Amino acid sequence: MAVGNFRGLDFLRTATDVLGRFGITLFDGIDQIRNIDFAKGYLWAVRFIEPAPPSPFTNYFPASNIEIGEISLDSYNFESGQSAYRIPERSGVKTVTITFYDDENFTLQRWMSDWVNIDILNRGQYMSCLLDGHPVEGGRESRTVNFLGDGIVWPTRKIEFFRLGRDLEPVPNTEKTLLIYPEGELSLSATSSSEALQFTLTFVIVGDAAKPAKKKSGNDFIERSKREATRLLGRFT
């Protein structure tokens, strides 16, 4: 009994110290914590908007996980006398990492492959600038002609990200529209199990993009996100 009481006192002492740093007393701290609506990692929706991927992913992107770089800061190291110091130097490169599903025709994988090989590398002839819009060299293959702006290259593309609340509605001021391009390698992997294939790709954030004009399809996107996430990923159950 004595050991149990001692542990209880240690817990109370630690809790009082931690909460006190935030100006919260132990007696009202628990109620305040209970009243906080903590963020949930599974409440979000994402889509590419300009240009949109081919059907059936025109209005919905089947991402299972997404990580968006919010802050990136590099430090500068220097020595003075017998000591070493570190100070903030500059902002680093921010990225978006997306893990997504694809259909049995590998529509998204081929779309992203053409993004790199045609829109950026121009079939190995030269490199596109980030905001280039010149005609596509040799045209596109029929498999990817059904997306916006087929006649020109899109080295960078827009992605739209929403955080959703518990009611599955967009949380105000959390919408992001980013201009990105793919970096690294996208590989096709196979397994003997029956699980759905997932692909992971990293994108470099070029900058914040202008938000598209609000259209009726905006609500359709949110509703589609809820339905598809519930059916395919079980994210909102």
N, C-alpha and C positions, 0 to 999 in steps of 0.2 A: 504493500500500500504506500509506503514511504517513497519507493522508487517511482511509482505512478504519479504521485503528487509532485515530485521533483520535476519530472518530465513535463507535467502540466504547467508548472510555474515557468519553466524554460520557454515553453511555447508562448505563454501569455506575455512574457518579457520580450521575446523576439517579435511577436505580432505588434505589441505596443510600440516598440522601437521603429519598426518598418512603417507602420501607419502614421506615426508621429512625424516622420519626414515629409509627409504630404499634408500635414495639418489636420489629420483625422485622429480622433481619440478612439480607443478600443471599443467603447460602448456604442458609438454611432457608426463606426467603421464598417461593421458587417452589413448593416442596413444600406449604407451608401454603396457598397460593392454590389449588393444584390440588385440595386436599382440601375446599375450600368448595363446597357445593352452592348455586350461585347461583340466584336466583328466575327463573322463566320467565314472560314476560308473557302467554303463551297458555293457561296452565293455570288455568282457573277455570270456574265454573258459576253461573248466576243464574236466579231465578224470582220471580214475584209469588205471594204466598201468601194474602193476605187483603185483598180478594177475589181469587180467581184469574181470569185472563182466560178468555174463552170458548174452547170447543174449536176447534181442536186444540192450543191452547197452555195448557191447564189445568195441566199438570205440568211444562212446559218453556217457557222464554222464549228465542226465537232471537236473542239478542244477539251481534253480531259484535265489538263493542268496548264497553268500559265503563270510565269514569273516576269514582272515588269520592273525594270530598274528605276527606282524613284530618286535615289541619291547616289552619287559616285564621287568620291574625293580622294585624290592621291596626295601623299605627303612627301616632303623633301627632307632628306637626312643630311645632317652636317655635324662636324666635330669641332669642339672648342676646348683647347687644353686637353684634359684627361677625360672629358665627358662627351657623350654623343647626344644629339637633340633631334627632334622631329617636329616639323611645322607643316601646316596645310600649304599645298603648292598649287594645285589646279584640279579642275573637275575631270573625272575620268569618263571613259566611254560607257554609256548606258545601253543595255540590251533587253530584248524580250525573248524569253525561252518558252516555246509552246510544245506541249505533247498532245498529239491529236490522233483521231481515228481516220480511216479512209474507207471507201467502198471497195467492192471486189474488183472494180476496173482500175483501181489506183488513180482515180481522177485527180486528187489533190497532189499526190506525189509527182505525177506527170506535169501538173500545172506549175509546181514549184521548180521542177527540173527545167521547164521551158523558160521560167522567170530568170534563171541563172544563165542557161546556155544561149537563149535567144535575146532576151531583153537587156542583159548585162554584158555578156561576152560576144554577142552578135555572131554566133556560130564560130567562134574562135578567130574572127577577123580583126576586131578591135574592141576596146572597152568603152561602154557607154558612160557618160557623166551621170551624176545622180538625178538630175532633172531633165535629162534628154527626152525628146519626143519625136525623134526622126522615124521615118518609115522602117518597118521590119524588113531585114534582109532576107529575101527569098520567100516572104510570107510565112504564115503560121500553118502548122499541120491541122488537119480537120478536127483533131481531137480537142483543140483548145480555142477554136475560132468563136465560140459562143460566149465570150465575155467582152465587156465594154472596151472600146478603143482598140479593136483588133489590128487596125492598120498601122499603129505606132507602137514604139517600145515603151514599157513602163519599168524602168530600173528600180524605182522606189514606189511603194504602194501604201495605201492607207489602211490602218486597222483601227477598229472602234471597240472600246472596252467599257463595260458598265459594271459597277458593283450593285448588287441587289440586296434589298432589305429582307426581313423575315416574311414580308408580304409578297416577296418576289417582284417588287417594283423597283425601278432604278433609284438609288440613293442620290439625292441632289448633290451636285458639284463633285461627283466622283467619276463622271464620264471622261474618257481620254480618247483622243483621236491622234494617232501617231503615224509619222512617215517612217517607213522601215525598209531595209533590204536584207536578204538572207546572208548568213555567214557560216562558214564551216562546211560540214558534210552531212548529207541526208542519205542514210543507208537503208536498204531493204533487208529485213531479217525474217527468218522463218523458224517455226518451231513445230514439234510433233503434237502439241496440245491444241485444243479447239478454241483457245482464247482469241479475241479480236486483236488484230495487229495494231500497235501503236508506233507512231513516229515522233521523234523529237528533233526540233530544229531551232537554232538561235538566230535572231534577227537584230541587226544594229539599229538603234534609234537615231534617225537623222535629225528629228526635231518634232515639235508639236505641229500637227496639221490643222488647217482651218476646219471647223466643224461643218459638215454638210448641212444644207438647208433641211429643215424639218419637213418630213413627208408623212403621209398616212402609213407608209410602209414601215416607219420607225416602230410603231406599236406592234405591227405584224412580226417584226424581228424579235421583240421581247416575248411575245406570246409563243412564237416558234421555238425560242430558246428554252422556255419552260417545258413545252411539250417534248421536245427532242431530248433535253437533258433528263427528264423523268423517264422517258421510254428507253433511251439507249444507255445512259450513264447512271441513272438512279440517283442523281445529284440532289434533287430537291424533295426527297421523300423523308 
